[in-house]
Amino acid sequence: MEKKEVIQILAMIESVYPQFKISDETVLMWLKVSKGMDYQLVMQRLSAHIGKHRFPPVLAEIAAFQEPENGYLQKTKQWAQEGRGRIERDHQQSRRKPSPDWLFKSILR
């Protein structure tokens, strides 16, 4: 999050919870810790907290990080699709790949 966004969050907490006072140390600590956080997710969690709790949240209660992109699932789907296409092509052309030698050896045992 950017500095402006952190200050907006702290100001919102202070406006809803009068006992919460912002000090310079508080702002510096929140700025340092919230660098990798997603502003929209933090605001959603803060809004949910305000609706449920009468005491101000600690940082751990509203911290929210954006999930990094994981291309594994998409890559797996792509491989499955390519494999399915290859199997269908082989089936249509009535071609079968030769079975490996180790398969025959294990069957004959």
Secondary structure, DSSP 4 states (H G I P E B T S, - for coil): --HHHHHHHHHHHHHH-TT----HHHHHHHHHHGGGB-HHHHHHHHHHHHHH-SSPPPHHHH--BPPPP--HHHHHHHHHHHHHHHHHHHHHTT--PPPPHHHHHHHH-
